[in-house]
Amino acid sequence: MKQRKIIIDVLVISLAFLLFTIWYQNCIKNTEPTTASSSVKNYDIYLITTDENYQFWQYINNGAADMAALTGVRYYWRVPEERTPNKQIESINKAVNDGAEALLVAADDPKLISGAIEDAKARGVEVVYVDVPANEEALTTLATENYEAGFAAGQKMISNLVSMGKQSGSIGIISIQDKTTTKQREDGFRDALAAEPQYTILQTVYTNGEPDNTQLAAEQVINQNNDLVGLFGTNEGTSEGVGNANKANDNRFVGIGFDRSDITNQLFKEGSLNVIINQNPYTMGYLGMAEAIAGIQGKDTGPSFINTGFSVLEKE
């Protein structure tokens, strides 16, 4: 198998690394190596995600933690008690009250949490978005170009259907309601398939994103559509559900998933997922932490959006 780079903004990410290198060199200039991180080690920086259930968030945490260890800042990963916008707002407010100087935030609801972000900024806290931005302006956003990633998923659905000799039929999409990122992926996927009218894209089935719930929804789509040829899951949880539903039906369908995890990787090896569109969450956390530190120090943090890219995992 191979992992092929499809889209990554090399120039922008290179500039981000260059930005951090220049900043870091400025920090250590005229100091002893043993005190190189002394100018930043007392900063308190928090990552606030929607939950910790998906490995995607753990990868972001790993990236942020590695950059924090490199620079010596105090780093905390704060997770809401439950996945709701109100609980995430509570987490943001608590981090600010605990002395956060910068926040890395993956917005659960971009509109609802914007007030909390605005309040944090008013108190002098720098904000960087990872994966999902809120509506309130921040230093920068590090994320995937989700429409392009969804379009790539649609193209891979077509090529896999053709290689399997499935020249027509219906295709199901399992997604999450009211999430900007997954909606963009869905739109890209649909647009890619629009050029192939022999395939019918069914109405999207929305779930809460949990794998078990998603599997039931995917199996319902399978049972209700005798001409089904493919299934697409728009994030880690829905991809697990799609893969497990395909596995339970002898891998009869082309399964396209999103986000690589231990479970989706195993489903890929078993042939239950033919393709995985893989984001770069580690990069989001790693560069996001560097951008947050630069923001605290008043450095130029570059563009308002940094495309962290994606790759495609598929068999030879």
MIZATOR-985483 format. One record per atom (N, C-alpha, C): residue in three letters; x, z, y. Coordinates in steps of 0.2 Angstrom, whole numbers, padded with zeros to 4 digits, always signed. Example, Ala and Ser with C-alpha at 12.3 -4.5 7.8 and 13.67 -1.06 7.14 Angstrom:
# MIZATOR-985483
ALA+0066+0039-0028;ALA+0062+0039-0022;ALA+0066+0039-0016;SER+0064+0035-0011;SER+0068+0036-0005;SER+0064+0039+0000;
END
This chain:
# MIZATOR-985483
MET+0004+0000-0006;MET+0000+0000+0000;MET+0004+0000+0006;LYS+0001-0001+0012;LYS+0005-0002+0018;LYS+0001+0001+0024;GLN+0004+0003+0029;GLN+0001+0006+0035;GLN+0004+0002+0040;ARG-0001-0003+0043;ARG+0001-0008+0048;ARG-0001-0006+0055;LYS+0003-0006+0060;LYS+0001-0004+0066;LYS-0003-0010+0069;ILE-0009-0008+0072;ILE-0014-0013+0075;ILE-0013-0013+0082;ILE-0014-0007+0085;ILE-0014-0007+0093;ILE-0011+0000+0095;ILE-0006-0001+0099;ILE-0003+0005+0102;ILE+0000+0003+0108;ASP-0001+0007+0113;ASP+0002+0005+0120;ASP+0009+0008+0120;VAL+0013+0004+0118;VAL+0020+0006+0117;VAL+0023+0008+0124;LEU+0022+0003+0129;LEU+0024+0004+0136;LEU+0022+0011+0139;VAL+0016+0012+0138;VAL+0013+0019+0141;VAL+0016+0025+0138;ILE+0016+0025+0131;ILE+0019+0031+0128;ILE+0026+0031+0129;SER+0030+0026+0130;SER+0037+0026+0131;SER+0038+0029+0138;LEU+0034+0027+0143;LEU+0034+0030+0149;LEU+0033+0037+0149;ALA+0028+0039+0145;ALA+0026+0047+0145;ALA+0032+0050+0142;PHE+0036+0048+0137;PHE+0042+0051+0134;PHE+0047+0051+0140;LEU+0048+0046+0143;LEU+0053+0045+0149;LEU+0051+0051+0154;LEU+0045+0051+0156;LEU+0043+0056+0161;LEU+0045+0063+0158;PHE+0044+0065+0152;PHE+0045+0071+0150;PHE+0053+0072+0149;THR+0057+0067+0147;THR+0064+0068+0147;THR+0067+0069+0154;ILE+0064+0065+0159;ILE+0067+0066+0166;ILE+0065+0073+0168;TRP+0059+0075+0167;TRP+0057+0082+0169;TRP+0061+0087+0166;TYR+0062+0087+0159;TYR+0066+0092+0155;TYR+0073+0092+0157;GLN+0076+0086+0159;GLN+0083+0086+0161;GLN+0084+0090+0168;ASN+0079+0089+0172;ASN+0079+0092+0179;ASN+0078+0100+0178;CYS+0074+0102+0173;CYS+0074+0109+0171;CYS+0080+0112+0169;ILE+0084+0109+0165;ILE+0090+0112+0163;ILE+0096+0111+0167;LYS+0096+0107+0172;LYS+0102+0105+0176;LYS+0105+0111+0179;ASN+0111+0112+0178;ASN+0115+0117+0181;ASN+0113+0124+0178;THR+0111+0124+0171;THR+0109+0130+0168;THR+0113+0130+0161;GLU+0114+0136+0158;GLU+0117+0137+0152;GLU+0112+0134+0146;PRO+0115+0131+0141;PRO+0111+0129+0136;PRO+0106+0134+0133;THR+0108+0140+0133;THR+0104+0146+0130;THR+0098+0148+0134;THR+0098+0145+0140;THR+0093+0147+0145;THR+0089+0141+0147;ALA+0090+0135+0143;ALA+0087+0129+0145;ALA+0080+0129+0146;SER+0076+0133+0143;SER+0069+0133+0143;SER+0066+0139+0148;SER+0071+0142+0151;SER+0069+0148+0155;SER+0064+0147+0160;SER+0064+0141+0163;SER+0060+0139+0169;SER+0053+0138+0167;VAL+0051+0137+0160;VAL+0045+0136+0158;VAL+0042+0141+0153;LYS+0047+0145+0150;LYS+0045+0149+0144;LYS+0039+0154+0146;ASN+0038+0155+0152;ASN+0033+0160+0154;ASN+0026+0157+0155;TYR+0025+0150+0154;TYR+0019+0147+0155;TYR+0014+0149+0149;ASP+0008+0149+0151;ASP+0003+0150+0146;ASP-0002+0144+0145;ILE-0002+0141+0140;ILE-0005+0135+0139;ILE-0010+0135+0133;TYR-0016+0133+0134;TYR-0021+0134+0128;TYR-0024+0127+0126;LEU-0024+0126+0120;LEU-0028+0120+0117;LEU-0035+0122+0115;ILE-0040+0119+0117;ILE-0047+0121+0116;ILE-0050+0115+0113;THR-0052+0115+0106;THR-0055+0109+0103;THR-0062+0111+0102;THR-0066+0107+0098;THR-0073+0108+0097;THR-0074+0113+0091;ASP-0069+0113+0086;ASP-0069+0117+0080;ASP-0062+0116+0077;GLU-0061+0119+0071;GLU-0055+0118+0067;GLU-0056+0116+0060;ASN-0062+0113+0059;ASN-0064+0111+0052;ASN-0061+0105+0050;TYR-0059+0100+0054;TYR-0056+0094+0053;TYR-0049+0094+0053;GLN-0045+0091+0049;GLN-0038+0090+0049;GLN-0036+0087+0056;PHE-0040+0083+0058;PHE-0038+0079+0065;PHE-0036+0084+0070;TRP-0040+0090+0071;TRP-0039+0095+0076;TRP-0032+0099+0074;GLN-0031+0100+0067;GLN-0025+0103+0065;GLN-0019+0099+0067;TYR-0019+0092+0067;TYR-0014+0088+0069;TYR-0012+0088+0076;ILE-0018+0088+0080;ILE-0017+0089+0087;ILE-0013+0096+0089;ASN-0015+0101+0085;ASN-0012+0108+0086;ASN-0005+0107+0084;ASN-0003+0104+0079;ASN+0004+0104+0076;ASN+0008+0100+0082;GLY+0005+0095+0085;GLY+0009+0091+0090;GLY+0010+0096+0096;ALA+0005+0099+0098;ALA+0005+0104+0104;ALA+0010+0109+0103;ALA+0010+0112+0097;ALA+0014+0118+0095;ALA+0021+0116+0095;ASP+0023+0110+0092;ASP+0030+0108+0092;ASP+0033+0107+0099;MET+0029+0104+0103;MET+0032+0103+0110;MET+0032+0110+0113;ALA+0028+0114+0112;ALA+0028+0121+0115;ALA+0034+0125+0112;ALA+0036+0124+0106;ALA+0042+0127+0103;ALA+0048+0124+0106;LEU+0048+0118+0107;LEU+0054+0114+0110;LEU+0055+0117+0117;THR+0050+0118+0121;THR+0051+0120+0128;THR+0050+0127+0129;GLY+0048+0131+0125;GLY+0048+0138+0125;GLY+0042+0141+0129;VAL+0036+0137+0130;VAL+0030+0140+0133;VAL+0026+0144+0128;ARG+0022+0148+0131;ARG+0017+0152+0126;ARG+0011+0148+0125;TYR+0010+0147+0119;TYR+0005+0142+0117;TYR-0001+0145+0112;TYR-0007+0144+0114;TYR-0013+0146+0110;TYR-0018+0141+0108;TRP-0020+0141+0102;TRP-0025+0136+0100;TRP-0032+0141+0100;ARG-0036+0139+0104;ARG-0043+0143+0104;ARG-0048+0139+0102;VAL-0052+0141+0097;VAL-0058+0138+0094;VAL-0064+0141+0095;PRO-0069+0138+0098;PRO-0076+0141+0099;PRO-0079+0144+0092;GLU-0082+0150+0093;GLU-0085+0153+0087;GLU-0090+0148+0083;GLU-0093+0144+0086;GLU-0097+0139+0083;GLU-0096+0132+0087;ARG-0098+0127+0084;ARG-0097+0120+0087;ARG-0103+0119+0092;THR-0103+0121+0098;THR-0108+0120+0103;THR-0105+0120+0109;PRO-0108+0116+0114;PRO-0105+0115+0121;PRO-0104+0122+0124;ASN-0110+0126+0123;ASN-0110+0133+0127;ASN-0104+0137+0124;LYS-0103+0137+0118;LYS-0097+0141+0115;LYS-0090+0138+0117;GLN-0090+0132+0118;GLN-0084+0129+0120;GLN-0083+0131+0128;ILE-0088+0131+0132;ILE-0088+0134+0139;ILE-0085+0141+0139;GLU-0088+0145+0134;GLU-0085+0152+0134;GLU-0078+0152+0132;SER-0076+0148+0128;SER-0068+0148+0126;SER-0064+0146+0132;ILE-0067+0141+0136;ILE-0063+0138+0142;ILE-0063+0144+0147;ASN-0068+0147+0148;ASN-0068+0153+0153;ASN-0064+0159+0151;LYS-0064+0160+0145;LYS-0060+0166+0142;LYS-0052+0164+0143;ALA-0050+0158+0141;ALA-0044+0156+0142;ALA-0041+0156+0149;VAL-0046+0154+0154;VAL-0044+0155+0161;VAL-0043+0162+0163;ASN-0048+0166+0161;ASN-0048+0173+0163;ASN-0042+0177+0159;ASP-0039+0174+0154;ASP-0033+0177+0151;ASP-0027+0175+0154;GLY-0027+0171+0159;GLY-0021+0169+0162;GLY-0019+0162+0161;ALA-0023+0157+0158;ALA-0020+0151+0156;ALA-0018+0147+0163;GLU-0012+0144+0162;GLU-0010+0140+0168;GLU-0011+0132+0167;ALA-0013+0131+0161;ALA-0015+0124+0159;ALA-0019+0124+0153;LEU-0024+0119+0152;LEU-0028+0118+0146;LEU-0027+0111+0144;LEU-0027+0111+0137;LEU-0028+0105+0134;LEU-0035+0105+0131;VAL-0039+0100+0132;VAL-0046+0101+0131;VAL-0049+0095+0127;ALA-0052+0095+0121;ALA-0056+0090+0118;ALA-0063+0092+0119;ALA-0066+0088+0124;ALA-0073+0090+0126;ALA-0078+0089+0120;ASP-0082+0094+0119;ASP-0088+0093+0115;ASP-0093+0089+0118;ASP-0095+0091+0124;ASP-0100+0087+0128;ASP-0097+0086+0134;PRO-0095+0080+0136;PRO-0092+0078+0142;PRO-0096+0081+0148;LYS-0102+0080+0148;LYS-0106+0082+0154;LYS-0107+0089+0155;LEU-0109+0093+0149;LEU-0110+0100+0150;LEU-0104+0104+0151;ILE-0098+0102+0149;ILE-0093+0107+0150;ILE-0089+0105+0156;SER-0091+0100+0160;SER-0088+0098+0166;SER-0088+0104+0171;GLY-0093+0108+0172;GLY-0093+0113+0177;GLY-0088+0118+0175;ALA-0087+0120+0169;ALA-0082+0125+0167;ALA-0075+0122+0169;ILE-0074+0115+0168;ILE-0067+0112+0169;ILE-0066+0112+0177;GLU-0071+0111+0181;GLU-0071+0111+0188;GLU-0069+0118+0190;ASP-0072+0123+0188;ASP-0071+0130+0189;ASP-0063+0132+0188;ALA-0061+0130+0182;ALA-0054+0131+0180;ALA-0049+0128+0185;LYS-0051+0122+0187;LYS-0046+0118+0192;LYS-0046+0122+0198;ALA-0052+0125+0200;ALA-0053+0128+0207;ALA-0048+0134+0207;ARG-0047+0137+0201;ARG-0043+0143+0200;ARG-0035+0141+0199;GLY-0034+0135+0200;GLY-0027+0133+0199;GLY-0025+0131+0192;VAL-0029+0130+0188;VAL-0027+0128+0181;VAL-0027+0121+0180;GLU-0021+0118+0177;GLU-0020+0111+0176;GLU-0024+0109+0170;VAL-0027+0103+0169;VAL-0031+0101+0164;VAL-0029+0094+0161;VAL-0028+0094+0155;VAL-0026+0088+0151;VAL-0031+0087+0146;TYR-0034+0081+0145;TYR-0039+0080+0140;TYR-0036+0076+0134;VAL-0037+0079+0128;VAL-0035+0075+0122;VAL-0041+0073+0118;ASP-0041+0067+0115;ASP-0046+0064+0111;ASP-0053+0062+0115;VAL-0056+0067+0118;VAL-0062+0066+0122;VAL-0062+0069+0129;PRO-0062+0066+0134;PRO-0062+0068+0141;PRO-0069+0071+0143;ALA-0069+0076+0147;ALA-0075+0078+0151;ALA-0076+0073+0157;ASN-0082+0074+0160;ASN-0083+0070+0166;ASN-0079+0072+0172;GLU-0077+0078+0172;GLU-0073+0080+0178;GLU-0066+0078+0177;GLU-0063+0076+0183;GLU-0056+0073+0183;GLU-0051+0078+0181;ALA-0046+0075+0177;ALA-0040+0079+0175;ALA-0034+0076+0176;LEU-0028+0079+0174;LEU-0022+0076+0175;LEU-0021+0069+0172;THR-0023+0069+0165;THR-0023+0063+0161;THR-0027+0064+0155;THR-0029+0058+0152;THR-0032+0059+0145;THR-0028+0055+0140;LEU-0026+0058+0134;LEU-0023+0055+0129;LEU-0028+0054+0123;ALA-0029+0048+0122;ALA-0034+0046+0117;ALA-0033+0039+0114;THR-0038+0038+0109;THR-0038+0031+0106;THR-0042+0027+0110;GLU-0041+0020+0110;GLU-0046+0015+0113;GLU-0051+0014+0107;ASN-0056+0018+0108;ASN-0061+0018+0102;ASN-0065+0012+0100;TYR-0066+0008+0106;TYR-0070+0002+0105;TYR-0065-0003+0101;GLU-0059-0003+0103;GLU-0054-0008+0099;GLU-0053-0006+0092;ALA-0053+0001+0091;ALA-0052+0004+0084;ALA-0058+0002+0080;GLY-0064+0002+0083;GLY-0070+0001+0079;GLY-0071-0007+0078;PHE-0068-0011+0082;PHE-0068-0018+0081;PHE-0063-0020+0076;ALA-0058-0016+0075;ALA-0053-0018+0070;ALA-0056-0016+0063;ALA-0060-0010+0063;ALA-0064-0008+0057;ALA-0068-0014+0055;GLY-0072-0017+0060;GLY-0077-0022+0058;GLY-0073-0028+0055;GLN-0067-0030+0058;GLN-0064-0035+0055;GLN-0061-0034+0048;LYS-0059-0028+0047;LYS-0057-0026+0040;LYS-0063-0026+0035;MET-0069-0024+0038;MET-0075-0025+0033;MET-0076-0032+0031;ILE-0075-0036+0036;ILE-0076-0043+0034;ILE-0071-0046+0029;SER-0065-0045+0031;SER-0059-0047+0026;SER-0060-0044+0019;ASN-0062-0038+0019;ASN-0063-0035+0012;ASN-0069-0038+0008;LEU-0074-0039+0012;LEU-0080-0042+0009;LEU-0078-0049+0006;VAL-0075-0053+0010;VAL-0073-0059+0008;VAL-0069-0059+0002;SER-0064-0055+0002;SER-0059-0054-0004;SER-0062-0052-0010;MET-0068-0048-0010;MET-0072-0046-0015;MET-0077-0051-0017;GLY-0078-0056-0014;GLY-0083-0062-0015;GLY-0090-0060-0013;LYS-0091-0055-0009;LYS-0097-0053-0006;LYS-0099-0057+0000;GLN-0102-0063-0001;GLN-0103-0068+0005;GLN-0109-0066+0009;SER-0113-0061+0007;SER-0119-0059+0011;SER-0121-0052+0009;GLY-0126-0049+0013;GLY-0128-0043+0011;GLY-0129-0038+0018;SER-0131-0032+0017;SER-0131-0027+0022;SER-0126-0022+0022;ILE-0125-0020+0028;ILE-0119-0015+0029;ILE-0122-0009+0033;GLY-0120-0003+0030;GLY-0123+0003+0033;GLY-0117+0007+0038;ILE-0120+0010+0043;ILE-0115+0014+0047;ILE-0118+0021+0047;ILE-0113+0026+0046;ILE-0115+0033+0046;ILE-0111+0036+0052;SER-0114+0039+0056;SER-0111+0042+0062;SER-0114+0048+0065;ILE-0112+0050+0071;ILE-0114+0057+0074;ILE-0118+0055+0080;GLN-0123+0059+0081;GLN-0127+0058+0087;GLN-0124+0060+0093;ASP-0125+0056+0098;ASP-0123+0058+0105;ASP-0115+0060+0106;LYS-0111+0056+0103;LYS-0104+0057+0103;LYS-0101+0051+0106;THR-0098+0051+0112;THR-0095+0045+0115;THR-0090+0041+0111;THR-0086+0045+0108;THR-0080+0042+0104;THR-0083+0038+0098;THR-0088+0041+0094;THR-0090+0037+0088;THR-0095+0032+0090;LYS-0098+0032+0096;LYS-0103+0027+0098;LYS-0098+0021+0100;GLN-0093+0022+0103;GLN-0088+0017+0105;GLN-0086+0013+0099;ARG-0084+0017+0094;ARG-0082+0014+0087;ARG-0087+0010+0084;GLU-0093+0013+0084;GLU-0099+0009+0082;GLU-0100+0002+0085;ASP-0100+0003+0092;ASP-0101-0003+0096;ASP-0095-0009+0094;GLY-0089-0007+0094;GLY-0084-0011+0092;GLY-0085-0014+0085;PHE-0087-0010+0080;PHE-0088-0012+0073;PHE-0094-0018+0073;ARG-0099-0016+0077;ARG-0105-0021+0077;ARG-0103-0027+0080;ASP-0099-0027+0086;ASP-0097-0033+0089;ASP-0093-0038+0085;ALA-0088-0034+0081;ALA-0084-0038+0076;ALA-0088-0042+0071;LEU-0094-0038+0068;LEU-0098-0041+0063;LEU-0103-0047+0066;ALA-0104-0047+0073;ALA-0109-0051+0076;ALA-0107-0058+0074;ALA-0100-0060+0073;ALA-0098-0067+0072;ALA-0100-0069+0065;GLU-0102-0064+0061;GLU-0103-0066+0054;GLU-0111-0064+0052;PRO-0115-0069+0054;PRO-0123-0068+0053;PRO-0125-0067+0046;GLN-0121-0069+0041;GLN-0123-0068+0034;GLN-0123-0061+0032;TYR-0120-0057+0036;TYR-0121-0049+0035;TYR-0125-0046+0040;THR-0130-0042+0037;THR-0135-0038+0041;THR-0132-0031+0043;ILE-0131-0029+0049;ILE-0130-0022+0050;ILE-0136-0018+0051;LEU-0136-0013+0047;LEU-0142-0009+0047;LEU-0142-0004+0053;GLN-0148-0001+0054;GLN-0148+0004+0059;GLN-0144+0010+0057;THR-0140+0012+0062;THR-0136+0017+0061;THR-0139+0024+0059;VAL-0137+0027+0054;VAL-0139+0034+0052;VAL-0135+0039+0055;TYR-0138+0043+0059;TYR-0134+0049+0062;TYR-0135+0055+0058;THR-0129+0059+0058;THR-0129+0065+0054;THR-0126+0070+0059;ASN-0125+0076+0056;ASN-0121+0081+0060;ASN-0114+0081+0059;GLY-0112+0076+0055;GLY-0105+0074+0053;GLY-0102+0078+0048;GLU-0105+0083+0045;GLU-0103+0087+0039;GLU-0102+0082+0033;PRO-0097+0083+0029;PRO-0096+0078+0023;PRO-0102+0078+0018;ASP-0105+0084+0016;ASP-0110+0084+0012;ASP-0117+0081+0014;ASN-0118+0083+0021;ASN-0124+0080+0024;ASN-0123+0072+0024;THR-0117+0070+0026;THR-0116+0063+0027;THR-0116+0059+0020;GLN-0114+0062+0015;GLN-0114+0059+0008;GLN-0122+0058+0006;LEU-0126+0063+0007;LEU-0133+0062+0006;LEU-0136+0056+0010;ALA-0134+0056+0016;ALA-0137+0051+0020;ALA-0134+0044+0018;ALA-0128+0043+0016;ALA-0125+0037+0013;ALA-0129+0035+0007;GLU-0130+0040+0003;GLU-0133+0038-0004;GLU-0140+0036-0003;GLN-0143+0039+0002;GLN-0150+0036+0004;GLN-0150+0029+0006;VAL-0145+0027+0010;VAL-0144+0020+0013;VAL-0143+0016+0006;ILE-0139+0018+0002;ILE-0138+0014-0004;ILE-0144+0013-0008;ASN-0148+0019-0009;ASN-0154+0018-0013;ASN-0160+0014-0010;GLN-0160+0014-0003;GLN-0165+0010+0000;GLN-0163+0003+0002;ASN-0157+0001+0000;ASN-0155-0006+0002;ASN-0151-0009-0004;ASN-0155-0013-0008;ASN-0152-0016-0014;ASN-0147-0021-0013;ASP-0147-0024-0007;ASP-0142-0029-0005;ASP-0136-0026-0001;LEU-0135-0019-0001;LEU-0130-0016+0002;LEU-0123-0018-0001;VAL-0118-0020+0004;VAL-0111-0022+0002;VAL-0106-0018+0005;GLY-0108-0014+0010;GLY-0102-0010+0014;GLY-0105-0004+0017;LEU-0101+0001+0018;LEU-0102+0007+0022;LEU-0096+0009+0027;PHE-0098+0011+0033;PHE-0093+0013+0038;PHE-0094+0020+0040;GLY-0089+0024+0040;GLY-0090+0031+0043;GLY-0086+0031+0049;THR-0088+0034+0054;THR-0085+0033+0061;THR-0080+0039+0063;ASN-0080+0044+0058;ASN-0075+0049+0060;ASN-0073+0053+0053;GLU-0069+0058+0053;GLU-0066+0061+0047;GLU-0072+0063+0042;GLY-0077+0067+0045;GLY-0082+0070+0041;GLY-0087+0065+0038;THR-0089+0060+0042;THR-0093+0054+0040;THR-0089+0050+0035;SER-0083+0049+0036;SER-0079+0045+0031;SER-0078+0048+0024;GLU-0078+0055+0024;GLU-0078+0059+0018;GLU-0084+0058+0014;GLY-0090+0058+0018;GLY-0096+0057+0015;GLY-0097+0050+0012;VAL-0095+0045+0016;VAL-0096+0038+0014;VAL-0092+0037+0008;GLY-0085+0040+0008;GLY-0081+0039+0002;GLY-0084+0042-0004;ASN-0086+0048-0004;ASN-0089+0051-0009;ASN-0096+0048-0012;ALA-0100+0045-0007;ALA-0106+0042-0010;ALA-0104+0035-0013;ASN-0099+0032-0011;ASN-0096+0026-0014;ASN-0093+0028-0021;LYS-0090+0033-0021;LYS-0087+0035-0028;LYS-0092+0037-0033;ALA-0098+0040-0030;ALA-0103+0042-0035;ALA-0107+0036-0037;ASN-0106+0030-0034;ASN-0109+0024-0036;ASN-0104+0019-0039;ASP-0099+0021-0042;ASP-0093+0017-0045;ASP-0090+0012-0041;ASN-0089+0015-0034;ASN-0085+0011-0029;ASN-0087+0004-0029;ARG-0094+0003-0029;ARG-0097-0004-0029;ARG-0097-0007-0022;PHE-0095-0003-0017;PHE-0096-0006-0010;PHE-0089-0005-0006;VAL-0088-0009-0001;VAL-0083-0009+0003;VAL-0083-0003+0008;GLY-0079+0002+0007;GLY-0079+0008+0012;GLY-0074+0008+0017;ILE-0076+0008+0023;ILE-0071+0009+0029;ILE-0072+0016+0032;GLY-0066+0019+0033;GLY-0066+0026+0035;GLY-0062+0026+0042;PHE-0063+0032+0045;PHE-0059+0034+0051;PHE-0056+0041+0050;ASP-0050+0041+0052;ASP-0046+0047+0052;ASP-0043+0049+0045;ARG-0037+0049+0045;ARG-0033+0051+0038;ARG-0033+0058+0037;SER-0035+0061+0032;SER-0034+0068+0030;SER-0033+0068+0022;ASP-0032+0074+0020;ASP-0030+0075+0013;ASP-0036+0072+0008;ILE-0042+0073+0011;ILE-0048+0071+0007;ILE-0049+0063+0008;THR-0048+0060+0014;THR-0049+0053+0014;THR-0044+0049+0011;ASN-0038+0052+0011;ASN-0032+0049+0008;ASN-0033+0049+0001;GLN-0036+0054-0002;GLN-0037+0054-0010;GLN-0043+0049-0011;LEU-0048+0048-0007;LEU-0053+0043-0008;LEU-0050+0036-0007;PHE-0046+0035-0003;PHE-0042+0029-0002;PHE-0038+0027-0009;LYS-0035+0032-0011;LYS-0031+0031-0018;LYS-0036+0029-0023;GLU-0042+0032-0023;GLU-0046+0031-0029;GLU-0050+0025-0028;GLY-0050+0021-0022;GLY-0053+0015-0021;GLY-0060+0016-0018;SER-0062+0022-0016;SER-0068+0024-0013;SER-0069+0022-0006;LEU-0063+0022-0003;LEU-0062+0020+0004;LEU-0057+0014+0004;ASN-0059+0008+0006;ASN-0054+0003+0005;ASN-0049+0002+0011;VAL-0051+0005+0017;VAL-0047+0005+0023;VAL-0049+0011+0027;ILE-0043+0014+0030;ILE-0044+0020+0034;ILE-0041+0018+0041;ILE-0045+0019+0046;ILE-0042+0018+0053;ILE-0040+0024+0055;ASN-0033+0025+0056;ASN-0030+0031+0058;ASN-0028+0032+0065;GLN-0030+0037+0068;GLN-0028+0039+0075;GLN-0021+0042+0075;ASN-0019+0044+0081;ASN-0013+0048+0081;ASN-0014+0054+0085;PRO-0017+0059+0081;PRO-0018+0065+0085;PRO-0012+0070+0086;TYR-0007+0069+0082;TYR-0001+0073+0083;TYR+0002+0071+0090;THR+0002+0064+0091;THR+0004+0062+0098;THR+0000+0064+0103;MET-0006+0065+0103;MET-0011+0067+0108;MET-0008+0075+0110;GLY-0007+0079+0105;GLY-0005+0086+0106;GLY+0002+0086+0109;TYR+0006+0082+0106;TYR+0013+0083+0108;TYR+0014+0080+0115;LEU+0012+0074+0117;LEU+0012+0072+0124;LEU+0008+0076+0128;GLY+0002+0078+0126;GLY-0003+0082+0130;GLY+0001+0088+0132;MET+0004+0092+0128;MET+0008+0098+0130;MET+0013+0096+0135;ALA+0017+0090+0135;ALA+0022+0088+0139;ALA+0019+0087+0146;GLU+0013+0084+0146;GLU+0010+0082+0152;GLU+0007+0088+0156;ALA+0005+0093+0152;ALA+0002+0099+0155;ALA+0008+0103+0158;ILE+0014+0103+0155;ILE+0020+0107+0158;ILE+0022+0103+0164;ALA+0022+0097+0164;ALA+0024+0093+0170;ALA+0019+0094+0176;GLY+0012+0095+0174;GLY+0007+0096+0179;GLY+0008+0103+0182;ILE+0010+0108+0178;ILE+0011+0115+0181;ILE+0017+0114+0186;GLN+0022+0111+0185;GLN+0028+0110+0189;GLN+0027+0105+0195;GLY+0021+0102+0195;GLY+0020+0098+0201;GLY+0023+0091+0200;LYS+0025+0089+0194;LYS+0028+0083+0193;LYS+0023+0077+0192;ASP+0025+0071+0193;ASP+0021+0065+0192;ASP+0019+0064+0185;THR+0012+0065+0183;THR+0010+0064+0176;THR+0008+0057+0174;GLY+0009+0052+0178;GLY+0008+0045+0176;GLY+0001+0043+0176;PRO-0001+0039+0172;PRO-0007+0036+0172;PRO-0013+0041+0170;SER-0019+0039+0172;SER-0025+0044+0171;SER-0027+0043+0163;PHE-0025+0038+0160;PHE-0026+0037+0153;PHE-0020+0034+0149;ILE-0019+0038+0144;ILE-0013+0036+0139;ILE-0016+0034+0132;ASN-0015+0028+0131;ASN-0018+0025+0124;ASN-0013+0027+0119;THR-0015+0032+0114;THR-0011+0034+0109;THR-0011+0030+0103;GLY-0015+0025+0103;GLY-0015+0020+0098;GLY-0018+0022+0091;PHE-0018+0017+0087;PHE-0021+0018+0080;PHE-0017+0013+0075;SER-0018+0015+0069;SER-0015+0011+0063;SER-0020+0010+0058;VAL-0019+0005+0054;VAL-0024+0003+0048;VAL-0020+0005+0042;LEU-0023+0009+0038;LEU-0021+0010+0031;LEU-0025+0006+0026;GLU-0022+0001+0022;GLU-0025-0003+0018;GLU-0020-0005+0012;LYS-0023-0007+0006;LYS-0019-0009+0001;LYS-0016-0015+0002;GLU-0011-0017-0002;GLU-0007-0023-0002;GLU-0012-0029-0004;
END
